[in-house]
Amino acid sequence: MNSTLGIGLIGTGYMGKCHALAWTSVHAVFGTGPTPRLVHLAEVNGDIANKKAAEFGFAKATGNWRDLIADPEVDVVSVTTPNAFHAEMAIAALEAGKHVWCEKPMAVALADAERMAAAAKKSGKVAVLGYNYIQNPLIRHIETLLAEGAIGTVNHVRLEMDEDFMADPEALFYWKSVASSGYGALDDFGVHPLSLLLKLFGPVSRVFANLSKPYQDRPTQSGSRRAVETFDIASILFEIGAGISGVMALDRSAWGRKGRIALQIFGSKGTIVYDQERMNELQLYTVSDRPTEQGFRTILSAPHHAPYDRFIPAPGHGLGFNDLKIIECHELLNAIEGKPARIIDFDAGLVIERTVHAMAQSHHDKGWVSL
Ligand SMILES: NC(=O)c1ccc[n+]([C@@H]2O[C@H](COP(=O)([O-])OP(=O)(O)OC[C@H]3O[C@@H](n4cnc5c(N)ncnc54)[C@H](O)[C@@H]3O)[C@@H](O)[C@H]2O)c1
């Protein structure tokens, strides 16, 4: 008999809606595991909470997230609030015996991320971070290609993550420009490419970073100007183990870039190229092709790239961003059921956080930092 799982959702913005959609769809898409019950939703006040609970289909609503944590009907808590709240909310949920699905980055301060990992370990509950890009069936396939040696020994990785939501110098100052939200592009943003590196190649061993601010101040709601406290651009050299050298460029003020996470993997026998802006295709070049036909071939996502088949039986039709969250949700359910799960848990998340803070230290010290 199928069991159910009580869901609590804190925050109903961009990611809150994405989690709500995933909780609503995961059973229909995968057909296995416990069926989520949308039990309790929390927002900054009761009015917003009631409105969003009605829209998303949650039974109860509160303007105080601690009510949701205290609710015995809630088994899993989705934390989708701004970065500064993650540690407090996730730790409270774990201490109350709930599983946690927390958005990235783990926390602003490394000490908080360490406390989160410790709380997860102590609770024995499942604690998963929102690193949805690792769930793309084509990223999984790149992992398979690398394991099979399709491009030989990897020696160089280039990663770029660019968006333009902060490209307008006159865009209003908001929480992502405040130092309490983190360093800027590096942790708000760069943690995603780092999650791909961790899954595909393992932990980064050495970093050299430079952070920069394209705009020194921004207008506020009241019409004054306020100094920007975060860095919207980061340029990083890195190494993985002894054999892979890498370059990473992060920019959330890059006009024209909408959701670029561009990955180039160069090996001794070929190259793999992927970009999240074209998330349903990858490019593969192999020297095993005849010289007369050597060139990049485009591979479209299809049912044989699991779990694409759970969504669509036809090749080339494409998955979307929200589908990655549904896959992530399914992996979280696998972990709760004690099955093998493709997740970034709080321990793996801590590896990413340590890398981010090493990059920030490198910027400060103007030199290489080893991990
Ligand atoms: N995984 C991804 O691809 C991805 C993408 C975007 C954002 N994020 C992360 O998701 C988190 C949220 O970002 P967002 O873009 O959804 O922000 P958002 O501003 O759209 O939503 C945040 C929501 O949290 C609510 N909130 C704030 N404080 C609260 C409190 N004390 N109690 C209850 N609700 C509260 C806000 O009212 C808002 O609805 C951030 O940590 C961000 O880094 C992840």
The ligand as an ORCA input file, in Angstrom:
! r2SCAN-3c Opt
* xyz 0 1
  N      17.824     26.048     -7.346
  C      17.739     27.090     -8.147
  O      17.923     26.973     -9.355
  C      17.407     28.431     -7.557
  C      16.951     29.463     -8.390
  C      16.616     30.688     -7.790
  C      16.735     30.854     -6.423
  N      17.214     29.836     -5.655
  C      17.355     30.009     -4.192
  O      16.057     29.934     -3.628
  C      15.972     30.810     -2.494
  C      14.811     31.754     -2.685
  O      15.031     32.500     -3.856
  P      13.797     33.023     -4.722
  O      14.376     33.503     -5.987
  O      12.693     32.023     -4.707
  O      13.391     34.287     -3.826
  P      11.976     35.019     -3.827
  O      12.259     36.382     -3.297
  O      11.272     34.869     -5.126
  O      11.146     34.175     -2.753
  C      11.470     34.148     -1.396
  C      10.170     33.921     -0.639
  O      10.461     33.729      0.760
  C       9.497     34.451      1.504
  N      10.046     34.718      2.840
  C      11.039     35.569      3.172
  N      11.239     35.525      4.508
  C      10.351     34.641      5.009
  C      10.054     34.180      6.322
  N      10.723     34.634      7.390
  N       9.067     33.272      6.481
  C       8.373     32.804      5.406
  N       8.615     33.215      4.129
  C       9.580     34.131      3.947
  C       9.272     35.717      0.684
  O       8.089     36.401      1.047
  C       9.240     35.131     -0.723
  O       7.954     34.649     -1.079
  C      17.317     31.520     -2.405
  O      18.104     30.872     -1.452
  C      17.921     31.350     -3.783
  O      19.338     31.312     -3.761
  C      17.522     28.628     -6.198
*
